[in-house]
Amino acid sequence: MPSTISCDVAIVGGGLAGGLIALALKKKKPNCDIRLIEGSGRIGGNHLWSFFGSDIAPADRWLAAPLISHGWTGYDVAFPAHARSLKAPCYAIESDRFDRLVREALPKKALMLRRKAIDVTPTAVALSGGDLVQADGVIDCRGTGDLAKLDLGWRKSLGRELDLGEAHELARPILADAMVEQLDGYRFASCLPFSATRMFVEDSYYSDTPELHLPEIGTRIDAYVAAQGWQVERVRREEAASLPVAMGGDFDGYWESGGRGVAKAGMRAGLFHPMTGHALADAVRLAAAIADARSLSGAALHELTRNAARYAWRSRRFYRMLAAMLFRAADPHERYRVLERFYRLDAGLIARFYAGQSTLVDRLRVLNGRPVPIGRAMQAMRRHIA
């Protein structure tokens, strides 16, 4: 017989954004009665999230720090005409650890796994099977809204976590190895050394389309690994993604497409870096803000999350313009040159860029020197939607 479950806050979607909100609320408001509703049997899915230390504000590090699985003091990049080592703390969070820590933090009744939400309102969640969750406030963290409302390129990737037969010699991550053949847009390989014999290798593309041809990309990863001289004993796991790179669009239309009047977080709120597609820093920032909120009513949560998402959208016009220039003003096989030039710039500028905190001087320096043909750049900027 269907039942009605009452709580203070219902979080729909147990991915990165939803799990972070649950952890933040449990830490800052331990008496808050939470329900974390997830259609699968895991929190965080099958993912590896990487980020720079400067991406997370000092005031919010209490939330991100316990989740970190691996950390390094710097990273390398390599392009046909430029290679560089940069000193910048960078970290990785593994979904296995994320899942375990969320389960440990929340009481058993708070986790509603393998439960599918079929309707979401500001104060209620209808589940398949007829059960109803009633809450003071609901936050929808399920995937994306209607992406057709946005003007997008794509950052798509296939990653494999490998056990190697012998120790490798990589001392720090390779963030971007663009010495690989340029296919399907700007292509690069990334390598994260987890231990002497454990490596995460990813093949990524800044592409015009979201489609992933996994067997072909898998073959390219095999070839790349073999070229490094690494012998693979086992593939621990594999993950694929197509992340949106935002060049413009209708923010209000996108927000409403995810549910009118309902608070949102993560990709559903449009909270991701326009150039990288990464959402972790935004997810940490919003989770911390929700945990500090005075009211957790549906209306208050909607206002808080919408204002945060609208502010992020408006303040990131520069990054959307750069994305438009990359996709519209550079030929796909020449896109790597834009990044090659970018990585010649000041290390602090690069860190602020990834954190979404570029100064006016930073922006002028990024644009200086004609990173793409000036005529095509002007056409791309005219087509760009604020």
C-alpha positions as CSV (number, residue, x, y, z in Angstrom):
1,M,0.0,0.0,0.0
2,P,1.5,3.4,-0.9
3,S,2.8,5.4,2.0
4,T,3.5,9.1,2.7
5,I,7.0,10.0,4.1
6,S,7.5,13.4,5.7
7,C,10.9,15.1,6.1
8,D,12.5,18.6,6.2
9,V,14.4,18.4,2.9
10,A,14.1,15.9,0.0
11,I,17.0,15.8,-2.4
12,V,16.2,14.2,-5.7
13,G,19.2,12.7,-7.4
14,G,22.2,11.2,-5.6
15,G,24.9,12.3,-7.9
16,L,27.7,14.8,-7.1
17,A,25.4,17.8,-6.4
18,G,22.8,15.9,-4.4
19,G,25.4,14.0,-2.3
20,L,27.2,17.2,-1.5
21,I,24.0,18.9,-0.4
22,A,23.2,16.0,1.9
23,L,26.7,16.0,3.4
24,A,26.6,19.8,3.9
25,L,23.2,19.8,5.6
26,K,24.2,16.9,7.8
27,K,27.3,18.7,8.9
28,K,25.8,22.2,9.5
29,K,22.2,21.2,10.4
30,P,22.5,17.8,12.1
31,N,18.9,17.7,13.2
32,C,17.6,18.3,9.6
33,D,15.6,15.3,8.5
34,I,16.8,14.5,5.0
35,R,15.8,12.1,2.3
36,L,18.2,11.5,-0.5
37,I,16.3,9.8,-3.4
38,E,18.4,8.0,-6.0
39,G,17.2,5.7,-8.8
40,S,20.3,3.5,-8.8
41,G,21.9,1.7,-5.9
42,R,24.9,4.0,-5.6
43,I,25.6,7.6,-4.6
44,G,27.8,9.4,-7.1
45,G,27.5,6.9,-9.9
46,N,30.7,5.8,-11.6
47,H,32.9,8.9,-11.8
48,L,36.2,10.5,-11.1
49,W,36.1,14.2,-10.4
50,S,39.3,16.2,-10.6
51,F,39.9,19.9,-9.6
52,F,42.5,22.4,-8.6
53,G,42.9,23.6,-5.1
54,S,42.1,27.2,-6.2
55,D,38.7,26.1,-7.5
56,I,37.3,25.8,-4.0
57,A,37.1,28.8,-1.8
58,P,38.9,28.5,1.6
59,A,35.5,28.9,3.4
60,D,34.1,25.8,1.6
61,R,37.1,23.4,1.9
62,W,35.6,21.7,4.9
63,L,33.1,20.1,2.6
64,A,35.5,19.0,-0.2
65,A,38.6,18.0,1.7
66,P,37.3,14.8,3.4
67,L,36.3,13.5,-0.1
68,I,39.7,13.7,-1.7
69,S,41.2,10.4,-2.7
70,H,44.4,11.6,-4.4
71,G,46.4,14.9,-4.5
72,W,49.4,16.3,-6.4
73,T,51.5,19.5,-6.2
74,G,51.5,20.2,-9.9
75,Y,50.8,18.9,-13.4
76,D,52.2,18.9,-16.9
77,V,50.9,19.8,-20.4
78,A,52.3,19.0,-23.8
79,F,51.6,20.5,-27.2
80,P,53.4,20.3,-30.5
81,A,55.2,23.6,-30.0
82,H,55.1,24.0,-26.2
83,A,55.4,21.8,-23.1
84,R,55.3,23.0,-19.5
85,S,55.2,21.9,-15.9
86,L,52.9,24.0,-13.6
87,K,53.0,24.2,-9.9
88,A,49.4,24.1,-8.7
89,P,47.7,21.8,-6.2
90,C,45.3,19.4,-7.9
91,Y,43.1,16.7,-6.5
92,A,40.8,13.8,-7.4
93,I,37.7,12.4,-5.8
94,E,36.6,8.9,-6.6
95,S,32.9,7.9,-6.6
96,D,33.6,4.8,-4.4
97,R,34.9,7.0,-1.6
98,F,32.1,9.6,-2.2
99,D,29.5,6.8,-1.9
100,R,31.0,5.4,1.3
101,L,31.2,8.8,3.0
102,V,27.7,9.8,2.2
103,R,26.4,6.4,3.5
104,E,28.4,6.8,6.7
105,A,27.2,10.4,7.3
106,L,23.4,9.8,6.8
107,P,21.1,7.7,8.9
108,K,19.7,4.6,7.1
109,K,16.3,6.1,6.7
110,A,17.7,9.1,4.8
111,L,18.9,7.0,1.9
112,M,16.2,6.1,-0.5
113,L,18.1,4.1,-3.2
114,R,16.6,2.4,-6.2
115,R,13.6,4.7,-6.0
116,K,12.5,6.5,-9.1
117,A,11.0,10.0,-8.9
118,I,8.2,10.5,-11.4
119,D,7.0,13.9,-10.4
120,V,8.7,16.7,-8.4
121,T,7.1,19.9,-6.9
122,P,8.6,22.5,-4.5
123,T,7.4,20.4,-1.5
124,A,6.7,16.9,-2.7
125,V,8.2,14.0,-4.7
126,A,6.0,11.3,-6.2
127,L,7.8,7.9,-6.5
128,S,7.1,5.0,-8.8
129,G,5.1,2.5,-6.9
130,G,2.8,5.2,-5.4
131,D,4.8,6.4,-2.4
132,L,4.9,10.2,-1.8
133,V,7.7,12.2,0.0
134,Q,6.4,15.4,1.5
135,A,9.0,17.9,2.5
136,D,9.3,21.5,3.6
137,G,11.6,21.9,0.6
138,V,12.7,19.8,-2.4
139,I,15.9,20.2,-4.4
140,D,16.1,18.6,-7.9
141,C,19.5,17.4,-8.8
142,R,18.6,14.9,-11.6
143,G,20.9,15.4,-14.6
144,T,20.2,18.2,-17.1
145,G,17.2,20.2,-18.1
146,D,16.4,20.8,-21.8
147,L,19.8,21.3,-23.4
148,A,18.1,22.5,-26.6
149,K,17.7,25.8,-24.8
150,L,21.4,26.3,-24.8
151,D,24.0,26.9,-27.5
152,L,26.5,24.1,-26.9
153,G,29.7,22.4,-27.9
154,W,30.9,19.3,-26.2
155,R,33.8,18.0,-24.1
156,K,33.5,14.3,-24.4
157,S,35.8,11.6,-23.0
158,L,36.4,8.0,-22.2
159,G,38.5,7.2,-19.2
160,R,40.0,3.9,-17.9
161,E,41.5,3.1,-14.5
162,L,44.3,0.6,-15.1
163,D,46.4,-1.7,-13.0
164,L,49.9,-1.9,-14.5
165,G,52.2,-4.9,-14.5
166,E,55.2,-2.7,-13.6
167,A,55.7,0.6,-11.9
168,H,55.5,3.6,-14.2
169,E,57.7,6.7,-14.0
170,L,55.1,9.4,-14.0
171,A,55.6,11.6,-11.0
172,R,52.6,13.9,-11.5
173,P,49.5,14.2,-13.6
174,I,49.6,15.0,-17.3
175,L,46.6,17.3,-17.6
176,A,46.7,17.7,-21.4
177,D,48.9,15.7,-23.8
178,A,47.9,17.2,-27.2
179,M,50.8,15.5,-28.9
180,V,48.2,12.9,-30.0
181,E,46.6,13.0,-33.4
182,Q,44.0,15.7,-33.6
183,L,40.6,14.0,-34.3
184,D,37.0,15.2,-33.8
185,G,38.1,18.6,-32.7
186,Y,40.7,19.5,-30.0
187,R,41.9,16.1,-28.7
188,F,44.2,15.4,-25.7
189,A,45.1,12.6,-23.4
190,S,45.2,12.9,-19.6
191,C,47.0,10.7,-17.1
192,L,46.5,10.6,-13.3
193,P,49.0,8.4,-11.4
194,F,47.2,7.0,-8.4
195,S,50.0,4.8,-7.3
196,A,53.2,3.2,-8.8
197,T,51.1,0.7,-10.6
198,R,47.7,2.3,-10.8
199,M,46.9,4.9,-13.5
200,F,43.8,6.7,-14.8
201,V,44.1,7.4,-18.5
202,E,41.5,9.5,-20.4
203,D,41.0,10.4,-24.0
204,S,39.1,13.7,-24.5
205,Y,37.8,15.8,-27.3
206,Y,36.4,19.4,-27.7
207,S,33.8,18.4,-30.3
208,D,30.9,19.8,-32.2
209,T,28.7,16.7,-31.4
210,P,28.0,14.8,-28.2
211,E,28.2,11.3,-29.7
212,L,30.8,9.0,-28.3
213,H,32.2,6.1,-30.5
214,L,33.5,4.1,-27.5
215,P,35.2,1.2,-29.4
216,E,37.2,3.6,-31.5
217,I,38.2,5.7,-28.5
218,G,39.1,2.6,-26.5
219,T,41.4,1.5,-29.3
220,R,43.1,4.9,-29.2
221,I,43.6,4.6,-25.4
222,D,45.2,1.2,-25.9
223,A,47.6,2.7,-28.5
224,Y,48.4,5.6,-26.2
225,V,49.1,3.3,-23.2
226,A,51.3,1.1,-25.3
227,A,53.3,4.0,-26.6
228,Q,54.1,4.9,-23.0
229,G,55.5,1.4,-22.5
230,W,52.9,0.5,-19.9
231,Q,51.8,-3.1,-19.6
232,V,48.1,-3.4,-18.5
233,E,47.2,-6.2,-16.2
234,R,43.6,-5.2,-15.6
235,V,41.1,-2.5,-16.4
236,R,39.5,-1.7,-13.1
237,R,36.7,0.4,-14.4
238,E,35.7,2.6,-17.4
239,E,33.7,5.8,-17.6
240,A,32.4,7.9,-20.4
241,A,31.0,11.4,-20.5
242,S,29.8,14.2,-22.8
243,L,29.9,17.4,-20.9
244,P,28.3,20.6,-22.3
245,V,30.5,23.6,-23.2
246,A,28.2,26.6,-23.2
247,M,28.5,29.3,-25.9
248,G,25.2,31.0,-25.1
249,G,21.4,30.3,-24.9
250,D,18.3,31.1,-22.9
251,F,19.1,30.7,-19.2
252,D,15.6,31.4,-18.0
253,G,14.2,28.9,-20.5
254,Y,16.7,26.3,-19.4
255,W,15.9,26.8,-15.8
256,E,12.1,26.5,-16.3
257,S,12.6,23.4,-18.4
258,G,13.9,21.6,-15.3
259,G,10.7,22.2,-13.3
260,R,8.9,25.5,-12.6
261,G,9.2,26.8,-9.0
262,V,11.4,23.8,-8.0
263,A,14.9,24.4,-6.5
264,K,17.7,22.9,-8.5
265,A,21.4,22.1,-8.2
266,G,24.1,20.7,-10.4
267,M,23.7,20.4,-14.1
268,R,20.0,20.8,-13.8
269,A,20.6,24.3,-12.5
270,G,23.0,25.0,-15.3
271,L,25.8,25.2,-12.8
272,F,29.0,24.2,-14.7
273,H,32.1,25.9,-16.0
274,P,31.2,27.1,-19.6
275,M,34.6,26.1,-21.0
276,T,35.4,22.8,-19.2
277,G,32.0,21.5,-18.4
278,H,33.1,20.7,-14.9
279,A,30.5,21.1,-12.1
280,L,32.3,20.2,-8.9
281,A,33.3,23.7,-7.7
282,D,29.8,25.0,-8.3
283,A,28.3,22.0,-6.5
284,V,30.5,22.6,-3.5
285,R,29.7,26.3,-3.4
286,L,25.9,25.8,-3.6
287,A,25.8,22.9,-1.1
288,A,27.6,25.1,1.4
289,A,25.2,28.0,0.8
290,I,22.2,25.7,1.2
291,A,23.6,24.4,4.5
292,D,23.9,28.0,5.8
293,A,20.4,29.0,4.7
294,R,18.0,30.2,7.3
295,S,15.0,28.7,5.6
296,L,14.7,25.4,3.8
297,S,11.2,25.9,2.5
298,G,10.5,25.1,-1.1
299,A,10.1,28.8,-2.0
300,A,13.3,29.9,-0.2
301,L,15.4,27.1,-1.7
302,H,14.1,27.9,-5.2
303,E,15.1,31.6,-4.7
304,L,18.5,30.7,-3.3
305,T,19.4,28.2,-6.1
306,R,17.9,30.2,-8.9
307,N,19.8,33.4,-7.8
308,A,23.1,31.4,-7.5
309,A,22.6,29.9,-11.0
310,R,21.6,33.2,-12.6
311,Y,24.6,35.0,-11.0
312,A,26.9,32.3,-12.3
313,W,25.4,32.5,-15.8
314,R,25.7,36.3,-16.0
315,S,29.2,36.5,-14.6
316,R,30.5,33.9,-17.0
317,R,29.8,35.7,-20.3
318,F,33.5,35.9,-21.0
319,Y,34.0,32.1,-20.8
320,R,31.0,31.6,-23.1
321,M,32.5,34.0,-25.6
322,L,35.8,32.1,-25.5
323,A,33.9,28.8,-26.1
324,A,32.2,30.4,-29.1
325,M,35.5,31.5,-30.4
326,L,37.0,28.1,-29.9
327,F,34.2,26.3,-31.7
328,R,33.2,28.8,-34.3
329,A,36.4,30.6,-35.2
330,A,39.0,27.8,-35.2
331,D,38.9,24.8,-37.5
332,P,38.5,21.5,-35.5
333,H,42.0,20.2,-36.3
334,E,43.5,23.6,-35.3
335,R,41.7,24.1,-32.0
336,Y,44.7,22.8,-30.1
337,R,46.6,25.9,-31.0
338,V,44.2,28.1,-28.9
339,L,45.0,26.0,-25.8
340,E,48.7,25.8,-26.7
341,R,48.9,29.5,-26.6
342,F,46.8,29.7,-23.4
343,Y,49.3,27.5,-21.5
344,R,52.0,29.9,-22.3
345,L,50.3,32.5,-20.0
346,D,51.0,33.2,-16.3
347,A,50.3,30.3,-14.0
348,G,48.1,32.4,-11.7
349,L,46.0,33.5,-14.7
350,I,45.5,29.8,-15.6
351,A,44.4,29.0,-12.1
352,R,42.0,31.9,-12.0
353,F,40.6,30.9,-15.4
354,Y,39.7,27.3,-14.2
355,A,38.2,28.7,-11.0
356,G,36.0,31.1,-13.0
357,Q,37.6,34.1,-11.4
358,S,39.5,35.8,-14.3
359,T,40.3,39.4,-13.7
360,L,39.9,42.2,-16.3
361,V,43.7,42.0,-16.9
362,D,43.5,38.3,-17.3
363,R,40.7,38.6,-19.9
364,L,42.7,41.1,-21.9
365,R,45.8,38.9,-21.8
366,V,43.8,35.8,-22.9
367,L,42.4,37.7,-25.9
368,N,45.6,39.5,-26.8
369,G,47.7,38.0,-29.6
370,R,44.8,36.8,-31.8
371,P,44.4,33.2,-30.6
372,V,42.1,32.6,-33.6
373,P,41.8,34.4,-36.9
374,I,40.5,37.9,-36.2
375,G,37.8,37.9,-38.9
376,R,36.3,34.6,-37.8
377,A,36.6,35.6,-34.1
378,M,34.5,38.7,-34.8
379,Q,31.9,36.6,-36.5
380,A,31.8,34.2,-33.6
381,M,31.4,37.1,-31.1
382,R,28.6,38.6,-33.1
383,R,26.8,35.2,-33.0
384,H,27.5,34.9,-29.3
385,I,24.4,35.2,-27.1
386,A,25.0,36.8,-23.7
